[in-house]
Amino acid sequence: MMPGGMDPKKMEAMMRQMGIKQQNIDAKSVIIETGTGRLIIDDPEVVQITMQGQKSFQISGNVREESSGDDIKMVMEQTGCSEEQAKDALEKSKGDIAEAIVFLTEGKE
């Protein structure tokens, strides 16, 4: 049952009457490019909702962040570490460049 005790089939019928269509999308991953890197959603549940000709998407799943190449390069230049070490430090610091540099320069890796 849906919240409020509404039957999911009745809810779907009401949405259809209002011109709202909902469709599950079979996706393996979703990648969102941001100004500072990428958000990657693994094993996502994706629902496409079409209303008045506009499409929107509802996405849920396991989210992880990847820093941009510029961030990795900056950490490498500041610490003299390898690309892999810079990536690992940025992952541990959740993309915080200063914190990643501190991890590497203080040997907290």
Secondary structure per residue as TSV (DSSP state, phi and psi in degrees):
chain	resnum	aa	ss	phi	psi
A	1	M	-	360.0	145.0
A	2	M	-	-79.8	163.5
A	3	P	G	-55.0	142.1
A	4	G	G	84.0	4.7
A	5	G	G	79.2	12.7
A	6	M	-	-82.7	135.8
A	7	D	-	-68.5	131.1
A	8	P	H	-56.8	-35.8
A	9	K	H	-67.4	-38.6
A	10	K	H	-66.7	-39.5
A	11	M	H	-61.7	-44.0
A	12	E	H	-62.5	-41.9
A	13	A	H	-63.1	-41.7
A	14	M	H	-63.7	-41.1
A	15	M	H	-63.6	-40.4
A	16	R	H	-62.3	-42.0
A	17	Q	H	-61.2	-32.8
A	18	M	T	-85.5	1.9
A	19	G	T	82.2	20.0
A	20	I	E	-103.2	123.7
A	21	K	E	-112.2	141.5
A	22	Q	E	-128.0	133.8
A	23	Q	E	-140.6	130.6
A	24	N	E	-76.9	138.0
A	25	I	E	-109.7	127.4
A	26	D	-	-82.2	100.0
A	27	A	-	-121.4	145.6
A	28	K	S	-91.8	-35.6
A	29	S	E	-159.3	159.5
A	30	V	E	-127.0	131.7
A	31	I	E	-119.3	127.2
A	32	I	E	-116.3	118.2
A	33	E	E	-83.5	128.0
A	34	T	-	-118.0	178.4
A	35	G	S	-69.0	-20.1
A	36	T	S	-114.4	1.1
A	37	G	E	158.2	-143.6
A	38	R	E	-136.7	144.1
A	39	L	E	-103.3	126.8
A	40	I	E	-117.1	125.5
A	41	I	E	-110.8	109.9
A	42	D	E	-89.8	149.2
A	43	D	E	48.1	53.9
A	44	P	E	-79.4	154.7
A	45	E	E	-106.6	116.0
A	46	V	E	-118.3	128.8
A	47	V	E	-122.2	126.0
A	48	Q	E	-95.8	128.5
A	49	I	E	-117.7	123.6
A	50	T	E	-111.8	122.5
A	51	M	E	-141.0	123.4
A	52	Q	T	53.0	40.5
A	53	G	T	81.1	-8.0
A	54	Q	E	-95.9	135.6
A	55	K	E	-104.8	135.9
A	56	S	E	-133.0	161.5
A	57	F	E	-128.4	138.1
A	58	Q	E	-110.6	124.0
A	59	I	E	-126.6	132.9
A	60	S	E	-138.9	153.1
A	61	G	E	161.0	-165.5
A	62	N	E	-86.7	113.6
A	63	V	E	-99.1	136.3
A	64	R	E	-138.1	156.1
A	65	E	E	-110.8	145.0
A	66	E	E	-125.2	133.1
A	67	S	E	-78.7	158.7
A	68	S	-	-74.4	163.6
A	69	G	H	-59.4	-34.2
A	70	D	H	-63.8	-40.2
A	71	D	H	-63.8	-44.6
A	72	I	H	-62.0	-45.4
A	73	K	H	-61.1	-42.5
A	74	M	H	-63.7	-43.6
A	75	V	H	-63.0	-41.6
A	76	M	H	-61.9	-44.5
A	77	E	H	-64.9	-38.7
A	78	Q	H	-76.3	-26.2
A	79	T	H	-115.3	-17.0
A	80	G	-	74.1	18.5
A	81	C	-	-88.0	173.6
A	82	S	-	-78.9	166.6
A	83	E	H	-61.3	-41.9
A	84	E	H	-63.3	-42.2
A	85	Q	H	-63.9	-39.9
A	86	A	H	-64.1	-43.5
A	87	K	H	-61.2	-46.0
A	88	D	H	-60.8	-44.6
A	89	A	H	-64.4	-39.3
A	90	L	H	-67.2	-35.7
A	91	E	H	-65.3	-45.2
A	92	K	H	-62.8	-33.7
A	93	S	T	-93.0	7.5
A	94	K	T	55.3	40.3
A	95	G	T	87.8	0.3
A	96	D	-	-79.4	107.9
A	97	I	H	-61.3	-47.2
A	98	A	H	-60.5	-43.5
A	99	E	H	-65.8	-38.0
A	100	A	H	-62.8	-40.7
A	101	I	H	-65.4	-41.0
A	102	V	H	-63.2	-44.0
A	103	F	H	-52.2	-47.3
A	104	L	H	-75.5	-38.1
A	105	T	H	-78.1	-24.3
A	106	E	T	-97.7	4.0
A	107	G	T	71.5	25.1
A	108	K	-	-86.0	8.4
A	109	E	-	-65.1	360.0
